[in-house]
Amino acid sequence: MRYAILGFGGLGKLHTVNLELLKKEYDLTLAAVCATDPSRVRQNVSLNLGDVDISGLDFSSIAIYTDYKTLIDEVAPDFVISTLPTYLHAEAAIYALSRGIHVFSEKPMALTLEDCASMADAAKKSCAHLLIGQCLRFDPTMQYLKNCVAEETYGRCYRAEFHRYSQTPLWTKNNWILDPAQSGGCIFDMHIHDTDLINWMFGMPHSLTSAMTKAKVESESIFTQYRYENLLVTSAADWSLTQTFPFESRALLCCEHAVLDAKNGVLTVYQDDKVLTPEIPSGDYFMREMQAFLDTVTNRASAPFSPDDVLNSTRLAMLEIKSAESALPVIL
């Protein structure tokens, strides 16, 4: 299969490195990349996830474009990996799907429910697959937590909390990520991880109440309480913290017989008489999601989840914004 990367920034290069590791197993060829600045295509990059080294990539047979539509029309790849800025997610996915090209599109799905629905509809009408990169669904630790909830491994889960804190992101070109019209702000770019985990683990709540702040930048934080039958879930996300503040994420599940605490990816289970460290399968979730996408497009496995399911995670985020802006609870 020939593929192209749309948006050759940090995540575009990270996915390329993983696809290069998988190229023999799936018989892959990187045919083209789309980048706004071709002079930076060959440069390594540093992310909050670590350094991405692409120095071993041979660009001699890779076409470089600055317009993704021209790339798709001229190269006609079998699939594309879209890591374009958020406001282009729907447009690019629909353009590729309408031409029968499989699409892996980074989170968030899109900035409006209408765009999300259009993406899902385009996938249904196409012979191609669409997978949204909600990467934490492929995190073995999060999968363990989901299974514990579903199977009541430690009894019924009656309370859960999720939080995600970060320094203000200042690493995008012209700071486009700080413009809610382009990125959705903290809620759609960072908090969407937790709205998706909540939707994935517990389904949609019957009501929610949210509050936001905008002390430094617009849409910099969100704090939400979700109510279910016999379950209370809370979440917090804030990217207005100082540049020296270390990134932190946490999922805390209170069950009848244990507290499950996944902090920065490390899981500990606290019971009254002992502390457990469950064995979690190894595997980087970015690699695992790419393998799942490739297994889907090669018909080795069915899609791990549908675009409509991720649309619900976006709907949840939109309802949180509605509640925060109105200062009123939202009944679903």
C-alpha positions as CSV (number, residue, x, y, z in Angstrom):
1,M,0.0,0.0,0.0
2,R,1.1,3.5,-0.8
3,Y,0.3,6.2,1.7
4,A,0.7,9.9,2.4
5,I,1.0,12.0,5.5
6,L,-1.1,15.2,5.5
7,G,0.5,17.6,7.9
8,F,4.2,16.8,8.5
9,G,4.6,18.3,11.9
10,G,5.2,16.5,15.2
11,L,2.5,13.9,15.1
12,G,2.8,13.5,11.4
13,K,6.5,12.6,11.8
14,L,5.7,10.4,14.9
15,H,3.2,8.3,12.9
16,T,5.7,8.1,10.0
17,V,8.3,6.6,12.3
18,N,5.8,4.0,13.4
19,L,4.7,3.2,9.9
20,E,8.3,2.8,8.8
21,L,8.6,0.1,11.6
22,L,5.5,-1.6,10.2
23,K,6.3,-1.3,6.5
24,K,7.6,-4.8,6.0
25,E,4.7,-6.5,7.8
26,Y,2.1,-4.5,5.8
27,D,4.1,-3.8,2.7
28,L,4.0,0.0,3.0
29,T,5.5,2.7,0.9
30,L,5.5,6.4,1.9
31,A,4.6,8.1,-1.4
32,A,4.2,11.7,-0.4
33,V,3.9,14.2,2.5
34,C,2.1,17.6,2.6
35,A,3.7,20.3,4.6
36,T,3.2,24.1,4.8
37,D,7.0,24.6,4.9
38,P,8.9,22.1,2.8
39,S,12.2,23.4,4.2
40,R,11.3,21.8,7.5
41,V,10.2,18.4,6.2
42,R,13.6,16.7,6.9
43,Q,14.0,18.2,10.4
44,N,13.7,16.2,13.6
45,V,11.1,17.5,16.1
46,S,10.6,17.5,19.9
47,L,7.2,16.9,21.4
48,N,5.9,16.8,24.9
49,L,5.9,13.0,24.2
50,G,9.7,13.0,23.5
51,D,11.9,13.5,20.5
52,V,11.0,12.2,17.0
53,D,14.0,11.3,14.9
54,I,13.4,11.0,11.1
55,S,17.0,11.2,10.1
56,G,16.9,7.6,8.8
57,L,14.0,8.3,6.4
58,D,15.0,8.4,2.7
59,F,13.2,11.3,1.0
60,S,14.6,10.6,-2.5
61,S,11.4,9.0,-3.7
62,I,8.9,10.9,-1.5
63,A,7.0,13.7,-3.2
64,I,6.5,16.8,-1.2
65,Y,3.4,19.0,-1.5
66,T,2.1,22.1,0.1
67,D,-1.6,21.5,-0.8
68,Y,-3.2,18.3,0.4
69,K,-5.9,18.2,-2.4
70,T,-3.3,18.4,-5.1
71,L,-1.4,15.6,-3.3
72,I,-4.5,13.4,-3.2
73,D,-5.4,14.0,-6.8
74,E,-1.9,13.4,-8.2
75,V,-0.6,10.7,-5.9
76,A,-3.9,8.8,-5.3
77,P,-2.6,7.0,-2.2
78,D,-4.3,3.9,-0.7
79,F,-4.6,5.7,2.6
80,V,-3.7,9.0,4.3
81,I,-2.7,9.9,7.8
82,S,-4.2,13.3,8.5
83,T,-2.5,15.4,11.2
84,L,-3.5,18.7,9.8
85,P,-4.7,21.5,12.0
86,T,-8.0,20.8,13.6
87,Y,-10.1,23.1,11.5
88,L,-9.1,21.1,8.4
89,H,-9.9,17.6,9.8
90,A,-13.4,17.3,8.3
91,E,-12.6,18.9,5.0
92,A,-9.5,16.7,4.4
93,A,-11.2,13.5,5.5
94,I,-14.2,14.0,3.4
95,Y,-12.1,14.9,0.3
96,A,-10.1,11.7,0.6
97,L,-13.0,9.4,1.5
98,S,-15.0,10.7,-1.5
99,R,-12.1,9.3,-3.7
100,G,-12.1,5.9,-2.0
101,I,-9.0,6.6,0.1
102,H,-8.8,5.2,3.7
103,V,-8.3,7.9,6.3
104,F,-6.7,8.0,9.7
105,S,-7.6,11.4,11.1
106,E,-6.1,12.7,14.3
107,K,-8.3,13.8,17.2
108,P,-10.4,15.8,17.7
109,M,-12.8,14.5,15.1
110,A,-13.9,18.1,14.1
111,L,-15.0,21.3,15.7
112,T,-18.7,21.0,15.1
113,L,-21.2,18.2,15.3
114,E,-22.2,19.0,11.7
115,D,-18.7,18.4,10.5
116,C,-18.4,15.2,12.5
117,A,-21.6,13.9,11.0
118,S,-20.4,14.8,7.5
119,M,-17.2,12.8,8.1
120,A,-19.2,9.8,9.4
121,D,-21.6,10.0,6.4
122,A,-18.7,10.3,3.9
123,A,-17.2,7.1,5.4
124,K,-20.6,5.3,5.1
125,K,-20.9,6.3,1.5
126,S,-17.3,5.3,0.6
127,C,-15.7,2.0,0.2
128,A,-13.0,3.3,2.5
129,H,-12.5,3.3,6.2
130,L,-12.3,6.3,8.6
131,L,-10.6,5.9,12.0
132,I,-10.3,8.8,14.4
133,G,-7.1,8.9,16.4
134,Q,-8.5,8.8,19.9
135,C,-5.2,7.2,21.0
136,L,-6.1,6.5,24.6
137,R,-8.5,3.8,23.6
138,F,-5.4,1.9,22.6
139,D,-3.6,2.5,25.9
140,P,-3.3,-0.9,27.7
141,T,-3.8,0.9,31.0
142,M,-7.0,2.5,29.9
143,Q,-8.2,-0.8,28.4
144,Y,-7.6,-2.4,31.8
145,L,-9.7,0.2,33.6
146,K,-12.5,-0.1,31.1
147,N,-12.5,-3.9,31.5
148,C,-12.5,-3.5,35.3
149,V,-15.6,-1.3,35.0
150,A,-17.4,-3.6,32.6
151,E,-16.6,-6.8,34.5
152,E,-16.8,-5.3,38.0
153,T,-13.4,-6.8,38.8
154,Y,-13.2,-4.8,42.1
155,G,-16.9,-4.4,42.5
156,R,-19.1,-1.6,41.1
157,C,-17.5,1.6,40.2
158,Y,-19.4,4.4,41.9
159,R,-17.2,7.4,41.4
160,A,-14.5,8.3,38.8
161,E,-12.4,11.4,38.2
162,F,-10.2,12.4,35.3
163,H,-7.8,15.3,35.0
164,R,-5.3,16.6,32.5
165,Y,-3.0,19.6,33.2
166,S,-0.5,21.2,31.0
167,Q,1.6,24.3,30.5
168,T,0.2,26.7,27.9
169,P,1.1,25.2,24.4
170,L,3.3,27.6,22.6
171,W,4.8,25.2,20.0
172,T,2.5,25.6,17.0
173,K,3.2,27.8,14.0
174,N,1.8,31.3,14.7
175,N,0.2,29.8,17.9
176,W,-2.8,28.6,15.9
177,I,-3.6,26.1,18.6
178,L,-4.5,28.9,21.0
179,D,-7.2,30.2,18.7
180,P,-10.4,28.3,19.6
181,A,-11.7,28.9,16.1
182,Q,-8.9,26.8,14.7
183,S,-8.2,24.3,17.5
184,G,-11.2,24.3,19.8
185,G,-8.9,25.4,22.6
186,C,-8.1,23.2,25.6
187,I,-11.5,21.6,25.5
188,F,-11.2,20.1,22.0
189,D,-7.5,19.7,21.8
190,M,-6.7,18.2,25.3
191,H,-9.8,17.6,27.3
192,I,-11.3,15.6,24.4
193,H,-9.1,12.7,25.5
194,D,-11.1,12.5,28.8
195,T,-14.5,13.1,27.2
196,D,-13.7,10.2,24.9
197,L,-12.6,8.0,27.8
198,I,-15.7,8.8,29.8
199,N,-18.0,8.1,26.8
200,W,-16.0,4.9,26.0
201,M,-16.0,3.6,29.6
202,F,-19.4,4.7,30.9
203,G,-21.5,5.9,27.9
204,M,-23.3,9.2,27.8
205,P,-24.4,10.7,31.2
206,H,-28.0,11.8,31.8
207,S,-26.9,15.3,32.9
208,L,-23.7,17.4,33.3
209,T,-22.6,20.7,34.8
210,S,-19.5,22.6,33.6
211,A,-17.5,25.7,34.3
212,M,-14.6,27.3,32.3
213,T,-11.9,30.0,32.8
214,K,-10.2,32.3,30.4
215,A,-7.7,34.2,32.5
216,K,-4.8,33.8,30.0
217,V,-6.3,32.5,26.8
218,E,-9.7,31.7,25.5
219,S,-11.1,28.2,26.2
220,E,-8.1,27.5,28.5
221,S,-9.9,25.1,31.0
222,I,-13.0,23.1,31.7
223,F,-14.3,21.5,34.9
224,T,-17.3,19.2,34.6
225,Q,-19.5,16.9,36.7
226,Y,-21.3,14.1,34.9
227,R,-24.2,12.3,36.5
228,Y,-25.2,8.7,35.8
229,E,-27.4,6.2,37.5
230,N,-25.5,5.3,40.7
231,L,-22.3,6.8,39.3
232,L,-20.7,10.3,39.6
233,V,-17.8,11.3,37.3
234,T,-15.8,14.5,37.4
235,S,-13.2,15.9,35.0
236,A,-10.8,18.8,34.9
237,A,-8.5,20.1,32.1
238,D,-6.4,23.2,32.1
239,W,-3.6,24.3,29.8
240,S,-3.1,27.8,31.3
241,L,-0.4,26.6,33.7
242,T,3.2,28.0,33.8
243,Q,5.8,26.9,31.3
244,T,7.7,25.0,34.1
245,F,4.7,23.0,35.2
246,P,5.1,19.4,34.2
247,F,2.3,17.7,32.2
248,E,0.0,15.6,34.3
249,S,-2.8,13.2,33.6
250,R,-4.8,11.0,35.9
251,A,-7.7,8.6,35.9
252,L,-9.0,7.6,39.4
253,L,-11.8,5.0,39.7
254,C,-13.4,4.4,43.1
255,C,-14.8,0.9,43.2
256,E,-16.5,-1.1,46.0
257,H,-13.3,-3.1,46.8
258,A,-10.5,-0.9,45.5
259,V,-9.3,2.4,44.2
260,L,-7.7,2.3,40.8
261,D,-5.2,5.1,40.2
262,A,-3.6,5.6,36.8
263,K,-1.4,8.6,37.1
264,N,0.8,9.6,34.1
265,G,0.2,6.2,32.7
266,V,1.3,4.2,35.8
267,L,-1.5,2.1,37.4
268,T,-1.7,1.3,41.1
269,V,-4.6,-0.6,42.8
270,Y,-5.2,0.3,46.4
271,Q,-7.2,-2.1,48.6
272,D,-7.8,-2.0,52.3
273,D,-5.2,-4.7,53.1
274,K,-2.8,-4.5,50.1
275,V,-1.5,-2.5,47.2
276,L,-1.4,-4.1,43.7
277,T,0.5,-3.2,40.5
278,P,-1.4,-5.2,37.9
279,E,0.5,-6.6,34.9
280,I,-0.4,-4.4,31.9
281,P,0.4,-5.5,28.4
282,S,3.3,-3.6,26.8
283,G,2.9,-1.5,23.7
284,D,2.9,2.2,22.8
285,Y,-0.6,3.4,22.1
286,F,0.4,5.4,19.1
287,M,1.8,2.2,17.5
288,R,-1.2,0.1,18.6
289,E,-3.7,2.5,17.0
290,M,-1.7,2.5,13.8
291,Q,-1.7,-1.3,13.8
292,A,-5.4,-1.3,14.4
293,F,-5.9,1.1,11.4
294,L,-3.8,-1.0,9.1
295,D,-5.5,-4.2,10.2
296,T,-8.8,-2.6,9.4
297,V,-7.9,-1.4,5.9
298,T,-6.3,-4.8,5.0
299,N,-9.4,-6.6,6.3
300,R,-7.4,-8.5,9.0
301,A,-9.8,-7.2,11.6
302,S,-12.9,-5.1,11.9
303,A,-12.7,-1.4,12.9
304,P,-12.1,-1.0,16.6
305,F,-14.9,1.6,16.9
306,S,-17.0,3.7,14.6
307,P,-16.9,7.4,13.6
308,D,-20.4,7.7,15.1
309,D,-19.0,6.6,18.5
310,V,-16.4,9.3,18.5
311,L,-19.0,11.8,17.4
312,N,-20.7,11.2,20.8
313,S,-17.5,12.2,22.5
314,T,-17.5,15.4,20.6
315,R,-21.1,15.9,21.5
316,L,-20.2,15.6,25.1
317,A,-17.6,18.3,24.8
318,M,-20.0,20.6,23.0
319,L,-22.6,20.1,25.8
320,E,-19.9,21.0,28.4
321,I,-19.3,24.2,26.6
322,K,-23.0,24.9,26.5
323,S,-23.3,24.3,30.2
324,A,-20.3,26.5,31.1
325,E,-21.5,29.4,28.9
326,S,-25.0,29.3,30.2
327,A,-24.0,28.6,33.9
328,L,-26.8,25.9,33.8
329,P,-26.9,22.1,33.9
330,V,-27.5,20.3,30.7
331,I,-30.0,17.4,30.6
332,L,-29.2,14.9,27.9
